[in-house]
Amino acid sequence: MQPALRKIGLLAAWLALTACSGVVVPAARTAIRGPASRSGILHGAPYRIDIPAGWNGQLVMLMHGYQPVGAKQATPMKAADATPVFLKQGYAVAQSVYATQGWAVGDAIVDNERLRQYFVRTIARPARTYIFGFSLGGLEAAASIERHPHAYAGALVMCGATVSTPELISRAAMTPLVAFDALIPGVVPPLDAAASPPFIPPAVFARALQAHPQQAALLAKRLQETPARLPGALMLYYMALRELERRAGGMPVDNRNTVYHGFGDDDAFNRQVHRYAGSPAAMAYARRNVTLSGRIEVPLVMQWNVFDQTIPTRLHPVYPGQVRAAGSGKWLTVLAPAGSGHCNFTDPQIAKAFDTLVRQTKAAGR
């Protein structure tokens, strides 16, 4: 057997042995060389672990974005597109697809932490562990460093939906949907009705917007979208709200006292907009899954795209503002926007942002 192949074979055998024995392995920077990959299921959550050749003894926990309920999962689990960025720099990468799909924020935080502990228990205790989250994974990553500050040296959030669930559902989902319904009625069914469909194709929204160009232009401007991308955004907002409603067991948001601005004649709009009473139990579920405090104790680097049709610019300042208000601003670095679209970053852009985080972490002595 060639030396390189012997290393891979020994590492694979060692991974299998430690998984079976449950041995707690001490910290090691050089004992494991890689490369090796491992996948399996932890408490119903498929996971994947990749260790590169010449592993540097450090780990990146990667948290993916929103996946619709019923989305087909590859077996064995496929690595996220950003994985090679970290592997090429010598970092091991661990990622879970979570026990459930959709608005799986609660499951995601628990499953990610369980996988991190599993890595420590069966492979090694990393010299440093970072967390990287994108899209909805950004919300989960932010919540993870708030809940488990001693587990991580730092966090990178890119194109993140870093707004507490109650506010995110209200501002990013409910507001566009009720505004669309008020300006172009007869398309969106009652959002709190069990019989309403779980999904509306973007073509349905597109036809309605094309038939009402003036209202379409108003919606696009107020929601910081483009007319071309607005139908897809509305489809996503509707699907996410309906899925969270089913998960929470009722309407998770209440807009009866919301005063809307910027949709033309504000008085007329607020008289016309559909009002929904939130379910107390469902709203409590949304707060648990998850509400951010802004209190962090490790370096956090954040970056968004120049134009993001899913997480529009109006949502970008929310969490940075929370962090500063909580007195944790010294830990925060917000990079200038790059790229265009949702999570449309190149590998070099991700690597550059991560390098910023590593430098910040070392400067903080983490």
C-alpha positions as CSV (number, residue, x, y, z in Angstrom):
1,M,0.0,0.0,0.0
2,Q,1.4,3.4,-0.9
3,P,2.2,5.7,2.1
4,A,-0.6,8.2,1.2
5,L,-3.1,5.5,0.8
6,R,-2.0,3.9,4.1
7,K,-2.6,7.2,5.9
8,I,-6.1,7.4,4.5
9,G,-6.8,3.8,5.4
10,L,-5.5,4.2,9.0
11,L,-7.5,7.3,9.5
12,A,-10.7,5.7,8.2
13,A,-10.2,2.7,10.6
14,W,-9.4,5.1,13.4
15,L,-12.6,7.1,12.8
16,A,-14.7,3.9,12.8
17,L,-13.0,2.7,16.0
18,T,-13.6,5.9,18.0
19,A,-17.2,6.1,16.7
20,C,-17.9,2.7,18.1
21,S,-16.0,3.1,21.4
22,G,-17.2,6.5,22.4
23,V,-13.6,7.4,23.5
24,V,-13.0,11.1,24.3
25,V,-10.0,12.0,22.2
26,P,-7.6,14.6,23.5
27,A,-6.7,17.8,21.5
28,A,-4.3,17.1,18.7
29,R,-3.1,19.3,15.9
30,T,-0.9,16.7,14.0
31,A,-2.1,13.2,15.0
32,I,-4.7,13.2,12.2
33,R,-3.5,14.1,8.7
34,G,-6.5,13.2,6.5
35,P,-8.0,13.4,4.0
36,A,-11.1,11.6,5.1
37,S,-14.9,12.0,4.9
38,R,-17.5,10.6,7.2
39,S,-21.3,10.7,7.1
40,G,-24.1,9.3,9.2
41,I,-27.2,10.2,11.2
42,L,-27.3,11.6,14.8
43,H,-30.7,11.6,16.4
44,G,-32.4,11.7,13.1
45,A,-30.1,14.4,11.6
46,P,-27.9,13.4,8.7
47,Y,-24.4,14.8,9.0
48,R,-21.1,15.0,7.2
49,I,-17.5,15.5,8.5
50,D,-14.6,16.2,6.2
51,I,-11.0,16.3,7.3
52,P,-8.4,17.6,4.8
53,A,-4.9,16.4,4.2
54,G,-2.6,18.1,6.7
55,W,-5.5,19.0,9.0
56,N,-4.5,22.1,11.1
57,G,-6.4,20.9,14.2
58,Q,-9.2,23.4,13.8
59,L,-12.8,23.0,12.9
60,V,-15.5,24.9,11.0
61,M,-19.2,24.1,11.9
62,L,-21.2,25.0,8.8
63,M,-24.9,25.8,9.0
64,H,-26.9,25.8,5.7
65,G,-29.8,27.9,4.7
66,Y,-33.6,27.3,4.4
67,Q,-34.6,24.0,2.8
68,P,-38.3,23.5,1.9
69,V,-40.1,20.7,3.6
70,G,-39.8,17.6,1.5
71,A,-36.7,18.6,-0.3
72,K,-34.8,15.5,-1.4
73,Q,-31.7,14.8,0.6
74,A,-28.7,13.2,-1.1
75,T,-27.3,10.0,0.4
76,P,-24.6,10.1,1.6
77,M,-25.0,13.8,2.5
78,K,-23.5,16.2,0.0
79,A,-21.1,18.9,1.3
80,A,-22.3,22.5,1.0
81,D,-20.7,24.4,-1.9
82,A,-18.5,26.5,0.5
83,T,-16.9,23.4,2.1
84,P,-13.8,23.3,-0.1
85,V,-13.0,26.9,0.9
86,F,-12.2,25.8,4.4
87,L,-10.7,22.4,3.5
88,K,-8.2,24.1,1.2
89,Q,-7.0,26.2,4.2
90,G,-6.6,23.1,6.4
91,Y,-9.8,23.2,8.4
92,A,-12.0,20.3,9.1
93,V,-15.7,20.9,8.3
94,A,-18.7,19.4,10.1
95,Q,-22.2,20.1,8.9
96,S,-25.7,18.8,9.6
97,V,-28.9,18.9,7.5
98,Y,-30.9,18.9,10.7
99,A,-33.6,16.5,11.8
100,T,-36.3,18.5,10.1
101,Q,-36.6,20.9,7.1
102,G,-38.3,24.2,6.7
103,W,-38.1,26.7,9.6
104,A,-35.9,24.2,11.5
105,V,-34.2,26.9,13.6
106,G,-34.7,25.1,16.9
107,D,-33.6,21.7,15.5
108,A,-30.7,23.3,13.7
109,I,-29.2,24.8,16.8
110,V,-29.6,21.6,18.8
111,D,-28.4,19.3,15.9
112,N,-25.4,21.5,15.2
113,E,-24.3,21.5,18.9
114,R,-24.8,17.8,19.1
115,L,-22.6,17.3,16.0
116,R,-19.9,19.6,17.4
117,Q,-19.8,17.5,20.6
118,Y,-19.8,14.3,18.6
119,F,-16.7,15.6,16.7
120,V,-14.9,16.3,20.0
121,R,-15.9,12.9,21.4
122,T,-15.0,10.7,18.5
123,I,-12.3,12.6,16.5
124,A,-10.5,15.3,18.5
125,R,-11.0,18.5,20.5
126,P,-10.1,21.2,18.0
127,A,-7.6,23.9,18.9
128,R,-10.3,26.4,17.7
129,T,-13.8,25.9,16.5
130,Y,-15.5,28.5,14.2
131,I,-19.0,28.6,13.0
132,F,-20.1,29.7,9.5
133,G,-23.7,30.3,8.7
134,F,-25.4,31.5,5.5
135,S,-29.0,32.6,4.8
136,L,-31.2,31.1,7.5
137,G,-28.1,29.4,8.8
138,G,-26.9,32.9,9.7
139,L,-29.7,33.3,12.2
140,E,-28.9,29.9,13.6
141,A,-25.2,30.7,13.8
142,A,-25.8,33.9,15.6
143,A,-28.1,32.1,18.1
144,S,-25.5,29.5,18.6
145,I,-22.8,31.9,19.7
146,E,-25.2,33.6,22.0
147,R,-26.2,30.3,23.6
148,H,-22.8,28.5,23.4
149,P,-20.2,31.3,23.6
150,H,-17.5,29.1,25.0
151,A,-17.8,26.5,22.2
152,Y,-16.6,28.9,19.5
153,A,-13.6,31.1,18.8
154,G,-15.6,33.2,16.3
155,A,-18.4,33.3,13.8
156,L,-18.8,34.2,10.1
157,V,-22.3,35.1,8.9
158,M,-22.8,35.7,5.2
159,C,-26.1,36.8,3.5
160,G,-27.6,36.0,6.9
161,A,-31.3,36.3,8.0
162,T,-30.1,37.6,11.3
163,V,-33.4,38.9,12.6
164,S,-35.3,37.3,15.5
165,T,-38.0,35.0,14.1
166,P,-41.0,37.1,15.3
167,E,-39.6,40.2,13.6
168,L,-38.3,38.4,10.6
169,I,-41.7,36.8,10.0
170,S,-43.4,40.1,10.5
171,R,-41.1,42.3,8.4
172,A,-39.8,39.9,5.8
173,A,-42.9,37.7,5.2
174,M,-46.1,39.1,6.6
175,T,-45.5,42.7,5.4
176,P,-44.9,41.9,1.7
177,L,-47.8,39.4,1.6
178,V,-50.4,41.7,3.2
179,A,-49.1,44.6,1.1
180,F,-49.4,42.6,-2.1
181,D,-52.9,41.5,-1.0
182,A,-54.0,45.0,-0.2
183,L,-52.7,46.4,-3.5
184,I,-53.6,43.4,-5.8
185,P,-56.4,41.6,-4.0
186,G,-57.8,38.2,-4.9
187,V,-54.4,36.3,-5.3
188,V,-53.2,35.6,-1.8
189,P,-55.6,33.3,0.2
190,P,-56.2,33.9,3.9
191,L,-52.9,33.4,5.6
192,D,-54.5,31.9,8.7
193,A,-56.8,29.4,7.0
194,A,-55.9,25.7,7.3
195,A,-57.4,25.1,3.8
196,S,-55.1,27.7,2.2
197,P,-52.4,26.0,0.1
198,P,-48.8,25.6,1.4
199,F,-47.3,27.0,-1.8
200,I,-48.1,29.5,-4.5
201,P,-46.0,29.2,-7.7
202,P,-44.1,32.4,-8.5
203,A,-45.8,32.5,-11.9
204,V,-49.1,33.3,-10.1
205,F,-47.5,36.3,-8.5
206,A,-45.8,37.3,-11.7
207,R,-49.0,37.3,-13.7
208,A,-50.7,39.5,-11.1
209,L,-47.8,41.9,-11.0
210,Q,-47.7,42.2,-14.8
211,A,-51.4,43.0,-14.8
212,H,-50.9,45.8,-12.3
213,P,-47.6,47.5,-13.2
214,Q,-48.2,50.6,-11.0
215,Q,-48.8,48.5,-7.9
216,A,-45.9,46.2,-8.9
217,A,-43.5,49.2,-9.1
218,L,-44.7,50.5,-5.7
219,L,-44.2,47.1,-4.1
220,A,-40.7,46.6,-5.6
221,K,-39.6,50.0,-4.4
222,R,-40.9,49.7,-0.9
223,L,-39.7,46.1,-0.4
224,Q,-36.3,46.9,-2.0
225,E,-36.8,44.3,-4.7
226,T,-36.7,44.3,-8.5
227,P,-39.9,43.6,-10.5
228,A,-38.2,40.5,-12.0
229,R,-37.3,39.0,-8.6
230,L,-40.4,40.0,-6.7
231,P,-42.5,37.0,-7.7
232,G,-39.8,34.5,-6.4
233,A,-39.5,36.5,-3.2
234,L,-43.2,36.5,-2.6
235,M,-43.3,32.7,-3.2
236,L,-40.6,32.2,-0.6
237,Y,-42.2,34.5,2.0
238,Y,-45.6,32.7,1.6
239,M,-44.1,29.3,1.8
240,A,-42.0,30.1,4.9
241,L,-44.9,31.7,6.7
242,R,-47.2,28.8,6.0
243,E,-44.6,26.3,7.0
244,L,-43.8,28.1,10.3
245,E,-47.6,28.4,10.9
246,R,-47.9,24.6,10.6
247,R,-44.9,24.0,12.8
248,A,-46.0,26.4,15.5
249,G,-49.7,25.2,15.4
250,G,-51.2,28.6,14.5
251,M,-50.6,32.1,13.2
252,P,-47.1,33.1,14.6
253,V,-47.5,36.8,14.0
254,D,-50.1,39.4,14.9
255,N,-50.5,42.6,12.7
256,R,-53.7,44.0,14.2
257,N,-51.9,47.0,15.6
258,T,-49.2,47.4,12.9
259,V,-49.2,50.7,11.2
260,Y,-47.7,50.4,7.7
261,H,-45.8,53.1,5.9
262,G,-44.6,53.6,2.4
263,F,-47.3,51.9,0.3
264,G,-48.8,54.9,-1.2
265,D,-51.7,56.5,0.7
266,D,-50.8,55.3,4.2
267,D,-54.3,56.0,5.7
268,A,-56.1,54.2,2.9
269,F,-53.6,51.3,2.9
270,N,-53.9,50.7,6.6
271,R,-57.7,50.7,6.3
272,Q,-57.5,48.2,3.5
273,V,-54.8,45.8,4.7
274,H,-55.9,42.4,6.0
275,R,-55.5,42.0,9.8
276,Y,-54.5,38.8,11.4
277,A,-54.7,37.8,15.1
278,G,-51.7,35.8,16.3
279,S,-52.0,32.6,18.3
280,P,-50.4,33.1,21.7
281,A,-48.9,29.6,21.6
282,A,-47.6,30.0,18.1
283,M,-46.1,33.4,18.8
284,A,-44.4,31.9,21.9
285,Y,-43.0,29.2,19.6
286,A,-41.6,31.8,17.2
287,R,-39.9,33.6,20.1
288,R,-38.3,30.4,21.3
289,N,-37.2,29.5,17.8
290,V,-35.5,32.0,17.9
291,T,-35.1,35.4,19.5
292,L,-31.7,37.1,19.4
293,S,-30.3,39.3,22.2
294,G,-27.3,40.7,20.5
295,R,-25.1,39.7,23.5
296,I,-22.0,38.0,22.0
297,E,-18.6,37.2,23.5
298,V,-16.6,36.1,20.4
299,P,-15.7,37.9,17.2
300,L,-18.4,38.0,14.6
301,V,-17.9,39.0,11.0
302,M,-20.9,39.7,8.8
303,Q,-21.3,40.4,5.1
304,W,-24.3,40.6,2.7
305,N,-24.6,40.8,-1.1
306,V,-25.0,44.2,-2.8
307,F,-28.5,43.2,-3.8
308,D,-30.2,40.3,-2.1
309,Q,-33.8,39.6,-3.2
310,T,-34.4,37.2,-0.3
311,I,-32.8,39.2,2.6
312,P,-33.3,42.8,1.4
313,T,-31.1,45.7,2.6
314,R,-33.8,46.9,5.0
315,L,-33.0,43.8,7.2
316,H,-29.2,44.0,7.2
317,P,-28.7,46.6,10.0
318,V,-31.0,44.8,12.5
319,Y,-28.6,42.4,14.2
320,P,-25.6,44.7,14.1
321,G,-27.8,47.3,15.8
322,Q,-28.7,44.8,18.5
323,V,-25.1,43.8,19.0
324,R,-24.1,47.4,19.5
325,A,-27.1,48.2,21.8
326,A,-26.2,45.2,23.9
327,G,-22.7,46.6,24.5
328,S,-21.0,43.9,22.4
329,G,-20.0,46.1,19.5
330,K,-16.2,45.5,20.1
331,W,-16.7,41.9,18.8
332,L,-18.5,42.9,15.6
333,T,-17.1,43.5,12.1
334,V,-19.4,44.3,9.2
335,L,-17.7,44.0,5.8
336,A,-18.7,46.0,2.7
337,P,-21.3,44.2,0.6
338,A,-20.0,42.1,-2.3
339,G,-21.7,40.2,-5.2
340,S,-25.3,40.5,-6.2
341,G,-28.1,38.1,-5.5
342,H,-28.8,35.9,-2.5
343,C,-25.7,34.3,-1.1
344,N,-23.9,34.9,-4.4
345,F,-20.4,35.0,-3.1
346,T,-17.3,33.6,-4.8
347,D,-15.0,31.3,-3.1
348,P,-12.3,34.0,-2.8
349,Q,-14.8,36.3,-1.2
350,I,-15.8,33.7,1.4
351,A,-12.1,33.0,2.0
352,K,-11.3,36.7,2.5
353,A,-14.2,37.1,4.9
354,F,-13.1,34.1,6.9
355,D,-9.5,35.3,6.9
356,T,-10.8,38.6,8.5
357,L,-12.5,36.5,11.2
358,V,-9.4,34.4,11.9
359,R,-7.3,37.6,12.3
360,Q,-10.0,39.2,14.6
361,T,-10.0,36.0,16.6
362,K,-6.3,35.8,17.1
363,A,-6.2,39.6,17.9
364,A,-8.8,38.9,20.7
365,G,-6.7,36.1,22.1
366,R,-9.4,33.5,21.5
